[in-house]
Amino acid sequence: MSLDVETILEEEFPEVAVLIHDCLSFCGLCRVRPYAIVNNKRIFADTPEQCLVKIKQEIKKELAKYE
């Protein structure tokens, strides 16, 4: 089962722009483990679910700067 990360993040953080790309040009990295880029910071995890948790944490840290 795959995660619909875009929908999950857009529903939880409607004020955040979520961009999904098939390839981020870090050749081979996606075969090693799931990752994402949040405000130019690479987020890594062992599973897609863990990666999603880390993405949410990073988004919350970024949003806290504007409160």
Rosetta blueprint (number, residue, H / E / L):
1 M L
2 S L
3 L L
4 D L
5 V H
6 E H
7 T H
8 I H
9 L H
10 E H
11 E H
12 E H
13 F L
14 P L
15 E L
16 V L
17 A L
18 V L
19 L L
20 I L
21 H L
22 D L
23 C L
24 L L
25 S L
26 F L
27 C L
28 G L
29 L H
30 C H
31 R H
32 V H
33 R L
34 P L
35 Y E
36 A E
37 I E
38 V E
39 N L
40 N L
41 K E
42 R E
43 I E
44 F E
45 A L
46 D L
47 T L
48 P H
49 E H
50 Q H
51 C H
52 L H
53 V H
54 K H
55 I H
56 K H
57 Q H
58 E H
59 I H
60 K H
61 K H
62 E H
63 L H
64 A H
65 K L
66 Y L
67 E L
